[in-house]
Amino acid sequence: MSHHDERTFVMVKPDGVQRGLIGEIVSRFEDRGLKLVAGKFVQLDEALAKEHYGEHEDKPFFDGLVEFITSGPVFAMVWEGADATRQVRAMVGETDPAESAPGTIRGDFGLDLGHNVIHASDHEDEGANEREIDLFFDDEELVDYDLDTAAWVYEEE
Ligand code: UDP
């Protein structure tokens, strides 16, 4: 793997889908130079939602979070690029949109912690990106191809 093959998991949440933000969000990652390697439009069932957010099962917001994330379709994606997990989190903003800088996705499109538009793997949680990719995608759903623009995004292959 070259230095720009790091993969991260991203999901437009039900509020983002309903507000018509899939295209806007995909565009931001494309514009950054990241490579889309998988995408899936699905509605999560309760079991998958609880597994995905398992680390929060003892938190007071857990039941509401599971209810929200299963309330409508989501758009799950895998994006690849140099330092992808940390760079995507920086583009997403803080957990609370009210604390997120303008220019970030949550800072531009959200106002409420419970409806924060997007999920992205936590770069401070080692292996979260791979765990989440495995939870949502089979290996054969991760598409292997060269992105022609990579030669212009990166100085070295
Ligand atoms: N959340 C919430 N209330 C809280 C904290 C978190 O509803 O007080 C939700 C919110 O949708 C958040 C998700 O739980 O995105 C997961 O929380 P985490 O701390 O992992 O934040 P994230 O990694 O999404 O920024």
Boltz pocket constraint, residues with backbone or C-beta under 6 A from the ligand:
constraints:
  - pocket:
      binder: B
      contacts: [[A, 61], [A, 65], [A, 93], [A, 94], [A, 95], [A, 96], [A, 113], [A, 114], [A, 115], [A, 116], [A, 118], [A, 119], [A, 120], [A, 122]]
      max_distance: 6.0
